[in-house]
Amino acid sequence: MRNLRVFWPQEVSSVGFVIGWLHEDSIVVADVVEDKDPHTLLRDSLIDNEKWLELEPSCHNAPGILGQFVAEGEGVRLRWSDDITTGTQFSTVYYKRPSLYHMRFYSVSSLNLDITISEHEKILIGDSKDTLRCDAIFETLRPIPKSSHLLSIVCQLNASGIIAEALQRKAPSNQRPTSRHKVALPRLPVVVRQCMRWLVESSIRICGLSASLFDSTIRLKDVSATVQQVDVRLEQFSFFPSQIALISTRSRRDIATFSAQYINFFNNAWLIFNDVVVGIAVGAILSENHVYFGKLLYTYTELWTIEHLITALRWLDDWPVGLKLNTNLSRALSLSFITLTTIWSRLLRPLGPHFPHLVYFLGISGWSGLTMILSLSSDMVSLLTIHIYLSYLAATTVCRRIIITAGSLWNLFRGKRYNVLQQRLDSWDYSLDQLLLGTMLFTLVTFLSPTIVVYYALFSGARLAVIMMHAGLETLLAFMNHFPLFVLMLRVKDSQRLPGGIILIPGRRDHESRAVNLKLEVIQGNKHILYWF
């Protein structure tokens, strides 16, 4: 005896002919109609229905007449066709017909909102200018073939609402929606669209320009936070034409792709709108008080990055907390770093009267959004602390050379020598003169290393403070650019638009057939959806 799962819509309670799909171990019921000629009704309802024609390829075949739902006495009874009932035991799974118009649908896994194509996929598809996904956006938790039986059932469950809507119309040929009722969106001339696209692509290439420096490749957008922010906005704007073209069609052929594009488009639109509104407000405050903020910025810049730094260097040169450093080396390092800081202060002093204009420019940039103010502020912090970064590089280089030298001398005492070709340590017999020279150098390095480490610790702490400032600004930029605002709104308002898979909930047991009735529900969106950015 075989078992058949019957997917029955919760909205159906009337008697009539059962319309749906038949599988080897499942039956998907779309609707029950009361008509004397259900075959003609079904054929006339679906033959020219545009909504069904879009969904038919994913459903693999058209629905048919499976049986009859008839009333017997005080209850009702299902009469299936003979090829279904022969040696069959039924178990019912109740489901709620989804509304594809409101983008509610079932899926076998979480909805993936990452609409961009990965680098591996770009290599597979070749040099394609389209950087958005055009295929289904389902990432199953386990591999499922495209022709999977489960995927077919899920597609038919999603199409059941369209089938029921078409069957309930007595004259579908006169009431079906056609393409001429759609409102055509205004389109720019082809030349203008091509120029705008060329301008955006050229700007993105400029932001991605790279240069080789000290055996490493540095891109322009990795150096400047402002350039990186411009690149993020240009990338978002480059996605808009494809997203608008797909959203305007309201295609149901791949509801997952359409839903992902819809959510991403409006999430980016909301973020940009909020960014501009908040940026204009913050920019107005900065512009109206640019004199006060400019003087405050110059005062604290000179106080914390110049005066306090020079005070700390002089304190280290005066045997701090009883720590006896090498006097000559400490004096040389202290004077070198103080000289560099003094040169920077002399360059900064003539720019002091122009700091209010700098703050006013930050306020004007607020019309491009709060993210532009934050990115310009991050670049301004980098420029105002450039002398700290150069001092940190010098201290790091000296400390690194001291550590390498100490390691080489340690290998000398162990009778080892580093083999450059083989990249390993080999045993080696050193002469007495080499051992004596190594002993003197090791003693020198041992007594000089505390002085160098102390100055390295000072500038490492200063550099860490600057990095923490950049981290705070980058965190705010990430929230303003990628916060899932629209997704969270959907999660609260209509969580069925963010499917996280399907689940079967046990219900009451039929005592006659001992079959358990189940209820099909959508798993609410999980972390994979909320944290796609």
C-alpha positions in Angstrom: 0.0 0.0 0.0 1.4 3.4 -1.0 1.0 6.6 1.0 -0.1 9.8 -0.7 0.3 13.2 0.9 -2.6 15.5 -0.1 -1.7 19.2 0.1 -5.1 20.8 0.7 -5.7 24.6 0.8 -7.2 25.9 4.1 -9.5 28.3 2.2 -11.4 25.5 0.4 -14.5 24.1 2.2 -17.1 23.9 -0.6 -18.0 20.8 -2.5 -17.2 20.3 -6.2 -14.5 19.0 -8.5 -11.0 18.8 -7.2 -8.4 20.5 -9.4 -4.6 20.1 -8.9 -1.5 18.1 -9.7 -0.8 14.4 -9.2 2.7 13.0 -8.3 3.9 9.6 -7.4 3.6 10.2 -3.7 1.8 13.5 -3.4 -1.3 15.4 -4.6 -1.3 19.2 -4.7 -4.9 20.6 -4.7 -5.2 24.1 -6.1 -9.0 24.6 -5.8 -12.5 23.0 -5.8 -15.0 24.3 -8.3 -18.7 23.8 -8.6 -19.4 23.4 -12.4 -21.1 20.9 -14.6 -18.2 21.0 -17.1 -15.0 21.4 -15.1 -12.8 20.4 -18.0 -14.0 23.2 -20.2 -13.8 25.7 -17.3 -10.3 24.7 -16.5 -9.2 24.9 -20.2 -10.9 28.3 -20.8 -9.6 29.8 -17.6 -5.9 29.0 -18.2 -5.5 29.0 -21.9 -4.9 32.8 -22.2 -4.1 33.6 -18.5 -0.8 35.6 -18.5 -0.2 34.9 -14.9 -0.4 31.2 -15.3 1.6 31.2 -18.5 4.5 32.7 -16.5 4.3 30.0 -13.9 3.6 27.0 -16.1 7.3 26.2 -16.9 8.2 26.0 -13.2 5.1 23.8 -12.5 6.1 21.4 -15.3 2.5 20.7 -16.3 -1.0 22.1 -16.1 -3.4 21.1 -13.4 -6.1 18.5 -14.0 -9.3 17.1 -12.6 -8.3 14.7 -9.7 -11.7 13.8 -8.2 -14.8 15.1 -6.6 -15.5 16.6 -3.2 -19.1 15.5 -2.4 -21.5 15.8 0.5 -22.7 12.6 2.2 -25.2 12.9 5.0 -23.9 15.4 7.6 -20.3 15.5 6.3 -18.3 15.5 3.1 -16.2 12.9 1.3 -13.5 12.8 -1.3 -14.0 10.7 -4.4 -10.7 10.3 -6.2 -10.2 8.8 -9.6 -9.7 5.1 -9.8 -5.9 5.4 -10.6 -5.4 7.3 -7.4 -7.4 5.3 -4.8 -6.2 1.9 -5.8 -4.2 0.6 -2.7 -3.6 4.1 -1.4 -3.5 5.6 2.1 -3.9 9.3 2.4 -2.5 11.9 4.8 -3.6 15.5 4.5 -1.2 18.5 4.7 -3.1 21.8 5.0 -1.6 24.9 3.6 -2.5 28.5 3.0 -2.5 29.6 -0.6 0.2 32.3 -1.0 -0.4 35.7 -2.7 2.3 36.2 -5.3 0.9 39.7 -5.9 2.0 40.6 -2.3 5.2 38.5 -2.8 4.3 35.8 -0.3 5.5 32.4 -1.4 6.9 29.1 -0.2 10.5 28.1 -0.5 12.5 25.1 0.4 15.3 27.2 2.0 16.1 30.7 3.2 15.7 33.5 0.7 19.1 34.8 -0.3 19.2 38.6 -0.7 22.7 38.7 -2.1 22.0 39.8 -5.7 25.6 40.3 -6.8 27.6 37.7 -8.7 30.6 36.3 -6.9 34.1 36.4 -8.4 34.0 32.7 -9.1 30.7 33.0 -10.9 32.1 35.9 -13.0 34.9 33.6 -14.2 32.3 30.9 -15.1 30.0 33.3 -17.0 32.8 35.2 -18.7 33.0 39.0 -19.2 29.4 39.9 -18.6 28.5 43.5 -17.9 25.5 42.4 -15.8 26.7 42.1 -12.2 23.3 41.0 -10.8 21.9 37.5 -10.4 19.3 36.6 -13.0 18.7 33.0 -11.9 16.8 31.6 -8.9 18.1 33.0 -5.6 17.5 29.8 -3.5 20.5 28.5 -1.6 19.3 25.2 -0.1 20.8 23.8 3.1 21.5 20.6 1.2 22.0 19.9 -2.5 18.7 19.5 -4.4 18.6 19.0 -8.1 16.8 21.5 -10.3 14.2 18.9 -11.3 13.6 17.9 -7.7 10.2 16.5 -6.8 10.1 18.8 -3.8 10.8 22.0 -5.8 8.0 21.1 -8.2 5.5 20.7 -5.3 6.6 24.1 -3.9 6.2 25.8 -7.2 2.7 24.3 -7.6 1.8 25.4 -4.1 2.9 29.0 -5.1 0.8 28.8 -8.3 -2.4 27.5 -6.5 -3.5 31.1 -5.7 -3.3 32.0 -9.4 -5.2 28.9 -10.4 -8.0 29.6 -7.9 -8.2 33.2 -9.0 -8.5 32.2 -12.7 -11.1 29.5 -11.9 -13.3 31.9 -9.9 -13.7 34.2 -12.8 -16.7 33.1 -14.9 -15.4 34.9 -18.0 -11.6 35.0 -17.7 -11.1 36.1 -21.3 -12.9 39.4 -20.6 -11.4 40.1 -17.2 -7.8 39.0 -17.4 -5.1 41.6 -17.1 -3.2 42.4 -20.2 0.0 44.2 -20.9 -1.8 47.2 -22.4 -3.1 48.1 -18.9 0.4 48.4 -17.5 1.6 52.0 -17.0 4.8 52.5 -19.1 7.6 54.1 -17.1 9.2 57.2 -18.8 12.5 56.2 -20.4 15.4 58.5 -21.2 16.8 58.6 -24.7 19.3 55.9 -25.6 22.1 58.3 -26.0 21.6 59.8 -22.5 21.4 56.3 -21.0 24.6 55.2 -22.7 26.4 58.4 -21.6 25.2 57.9 -18.0 26.2 54.3 -18.0 29.7 55.1 -19.4 30.1 57.9 -16.8 29.2 55.6 -13.9 31.5 52.7 -15.2 34.4 55.1 -15.8 34.0 56.6 -12.3 34.0 53.1 -10.8 37.2 52.2 -12.7 38.8 55.4 -11.4 37.9 54.5 -7.8 39.5 51.1 -8.4 42.8 52.4 -9.8 45.8 50.7 -8.2 49.5 51.4 -7.8 52.4 49.3 -6.8 54.3 50.5 -3.7 56.9 48.6 -1.8 56.0 45.3 -3.5 52.3 45.7 -2.6 49.3 46.9 -4.6 47.3 49.8 -3.2 44.0 50.8 -4.7 42.7 54.4 -4.5 39.5 53.5 -2.7 41.5 51.6 0.0 43.5 54.8 0.7 40.6 57.3 0.8 37.4 56.8 2.7 35.7 59.4 0.5 36.7 57.6 -2.7 35.4 54.3 -1.2 32.1 56.0 -0.3 31.7 57.3 -3.9 32.5 53.8 -5.2 29.7 52.3 -2.9 27.2 54.9 -4.2 28.1 54.4 -7.8 27.8 50.6 -7.4 24.4 51.0 -5.9 23.3 53.4 -8.7 24.6 51.0 -11.3 22.3 48.3 -10.0 19.2 50.5 -10.1 18.4 50.3 -13.9 18.4 46.5 -13.9 16.3 46.4 -10.7 13.8 49.0 -11.9 13.4 47.1 -15.2 12.7 43.9 -13.4 10.4 45.4 -10.8 8.3 47.2 -13.4 7.5 43.9 -15.1 6.2 42.3 -11.9 7.2 39.0 -13.3 6.0 35.8 -11.5 8.2 33.5 -13.4 10.9 33.6 -10.6 9.2 35.1 -7.6 12.4 34.6 -5.5 14.5 36.7 -7.8 11.8 39.3 -8.1 11.4 39.5 -4.3 15.2 39.8 -3.7 15.5 42.6 -6.3 12.5 44.4 -4.9 13.8 44.2 -1.3 17.3 45.3 -2.3 16.1 48.2 -4.4 13.8 49.7 -1.8 16.3 49.0 1.0 18.9 51.0 -0.8 16.4 53.7 -1.7 15.4 54.0 1.9 19.0 54.1 3.1 20.0 56.8 0.5 16.9 58.9 1.4 17.6 58.7 5.1 21.3 59.4 4.5 20.5 62.5 2.6 17.9 63.8 5.1 20.2 63.2 8.1 23.1 64.6 6.1 21.3 67.8 5.3 20.3 68.3 8.9 23.9 67.7 10.2 25.4 69.8 7.4 23.1 72.7 8.3 24.4 72.6 11.9 28.0 72.5 10.8 27.5 75.3 8.3 25.8 77.6 10.8 28.5 77.1 13.4 31.5 76.6 11.2 33.5 79.3 12.9 33.1 77.8 16.4 33.7 74.2 15.2 36.7 75.3 13.1 38.4 76.9 16.0 37.6 74.0 18.2 39.0 71.5 15.7 42.3 73.5 15.3 42.6 73.8 19.1 42.2 70.1 19.9 44.3 69.1 16.9 47.2 71.1 18.1 46.7 70.1 21.7 46.4 66.3 21.3 48.5 65.6 18.2 51.4 68.1 18.8 51.7 69.5 22.3 50.8 66.3 24.1 53.0 64.2 21.8 56.0 66.5 22.4 55.4 66.4 26.1 55.3 62.6 26.0 58.6 62.4 24.0 60.3 64.7 26.5 59.0 62.6 29.4 60.4 59.5 27.9 63.8 61.2 27.4 63.9 62.0 31.2 64.0 58.4 32.5 60.3 57.9 33.1 59.1 56.1 36.3 62.7 55.3 37.1 63.2 53.4 33.9 66.9 53.9 33.0 67.0 54.1 29.2 70.1 54.5 27.1 70.7 58.3 27.4 72.3 58.9 24.0 69.9 56.7 22.0 66.9 58.1 23.8 68.1 61.6 23.2 68.6 60.9 19.5 65.2 59.3 19.1 63.4 62.0 21.1 65.0 64.8 19.1 64.2 63.1 15.8 60.5 62.6 16.6 60.2 66.1 18.1 61.8 67.6 15.0 59.3 65.8 12.8 56.4 66.9 15.0 57.6 70.5 15.0 57.9 70.6 11.3 54.3 69.4 11.0 53.1 72.0 13.5 54.8 74.7 11.5 53.0 73.5 8.3 49.7 73.3 10.2 49.9 76.7 11.8 49.3 78.7 8.6 46.2 76.5 7.9 44.6 77.3 11.3 42.5 80.3 10.0 41.2 78.1 7.2 39.8 75.4 9.5 36.3 77.1 9.7 36.2 77.0 5.9 37.0 73.3 6.1 34.1 72.7 8.5 31.8 74.7 6.2 32.8 72.5 3.3 31.9 69.5 5.4 28.5 71.0 6.0 28.0 71.6 2.3 28.9 68.0 1.6 25.9 67.0 3.8 23.7 67.5 0.7 25.4 64.3 -0.5 24.4 62.5 2.7 25.8 61.9 6.2 28.0 59.2 4.8 29.9 61.9 2.8 30.5 63.9 5.9 31.7 60.8 7.8 34.0 59.8 4.9 35.5 63.3 4.6 36.0 63.4 8.3 37.9 60.0 8.2 40.2 61.4 5.5 40.7 64.6 7.5 41.7 62.6 10.5 44.2 60.7 8.4 45.7 64.0 7.1 45.9 65.7 10.5 47.7 62.7 12.0 50.1 62.0 9.1 53.1 62.9 11.3 52.0 60.2 13.9 51.7 57.7 11.1 55.2 58.5 9.8 56.7 58.4 13.3 55.0 55.0 13.8 56.5 53.7 10.6 59.9 54.8 11.7 59.6 53.3 15.2 58.2 50.1 13.7 61.1 49.8 11.2 63.8 50.3 13.9 62.1 47.8 16.3 61.7 45.2 13.6 65.4 45.5 12.6 66.4 45.1 16.3 64.3 42.0 16.6 65.7 40.5 13.4 69.3 41.3 14.5 68.7 39.7 17.9 67.3 36.6 16.2 70.3 36.3 14.0 72.7 36.7 16.9 70.7 34.0 18.8 71.2 31.6 15.9 74.9 32.4 16.0 75.2 31.3 19.7 73.3 28.1 18.8 75.7 27.3 16.0 73.0 27.8 13.3 72.8 29.8 10.2 69.8 30.6 8.0 69.9 29.1 4.5 68.3 31.6 2.2 68.0 29.2 -0.8 66.6 26.3 1.2 64.7 28.7 3.7 65.8 26.7 6.7 68.3 26.7 9.6 71.5 24.7 9.0 74.3 23.9 11.4 77.4 26.0 11.0 80.8 26.1 12.6 81.7 29.7 13.5 85.2 30.9 14.2 86.3 32.4 17.5 86.4 36.0 16.1 82.8 35.6 14.8 81.6 34.4 18.2 83.4 37.3 20.0 81.9 39.8 17.5 78.5 38.3 17.9 78.8 38.5 21.7 79.5 42.2 21.6 76.7 42.9 19.1 74.3 40.8 21.2 75.2 42.8 24.3 74.7 46.1 22.4 71.3 45.0 21.1 70.2 43.8 24.5 70.9 47.1 26.2 69.5 49.2 23.4 66.3 47.3 22.8 64.4 48.6 25.9 64.8 52.2 24.7 63.6 51.4 21.2 60.6 49.3 22.5 59.5 52.2 24.8 59.3 54.6 21.9 57.7 52.0 19.7 55.0 51.5 22.4 54.3 55.2 22.5 53.6 55.6 18.8 51.8 52.2 18.7 49.4 53.6 21.3 49.0 56.9 19.4 48.4 54.9 16.2 45.9 52.7 17.9 43.9 55.7 19.1 43.8 57.0 15.5 42.7 53.5 14.2 39.9 53.5 16.8 38.6 56.8 15.5 38.7 55.4 12.0 36.9 52.2 13.2 34.1 54.3 14.8 33.6 56.3 11.6 33.7 53.1 9.4 31.1 51.5 11.7 28.8 54.4 11.2 29.4 54.3 7.4 28.6 50.6 7.4 25.3 51.2 9.2 24.3 54.1 6.9 25.2 52.1 3.7 24.1 48.5 4.5 21.7 48.5 7.4 18.8 46.2 6.5 16.1 48.8 7.3 13.5 47.6 4.7 14.1 44.0 5.7 13.5 44.6 9.3 10.3 46.5 8.4 9.1 43.5 6.4 10.1 41.2 9.3 7.7 43.1 11.6 5.0 44.0 9.1 4.7 40.9 6.9 7.2 38.2 7.8 5.8 35.8 5.1 7.6 37.9 2.5 10.9 36.7 4.0 10.6 32.9 3.8 13.2 30.8 5.7 12.0 27.4 4.5 8.9 25.3 5.2 7.9 23.2 8.2 5.2 20.6 8.8 3.4 20.9 12.1 1.5 17.8 13.3 -2.2 18.1 13.9 -5.0 15.8 14.8 -4.9 12.1 13.9 -7.6 10.4 11.9 -8.7 7.4 14.0 -10.1 5.5 11.0 -7.1 5.7 8.8 -4.6 6.4 11.6 -3.1 9.1 9.4 -1.8 12.3 11.0 -3.0 15.6 9.5 -0.2 18.1 9.1 -0.1 21.9 8.6 2.4 23.5 6.2 3.8 26.8 7.5 6.6 29.2 6.4 9.6 29.4 8.7 10.2 33.0 9.6 13.3 34.7 8.1 16.4 33.7 9.9 19.9 35.2 10.4 20.8 34.4 6.8 18.3 37.0 5.7 18.8 39.7 8.4 22.6 39.7 8.1 23.1 39.5 4.4 25.2 42.6 4.3 
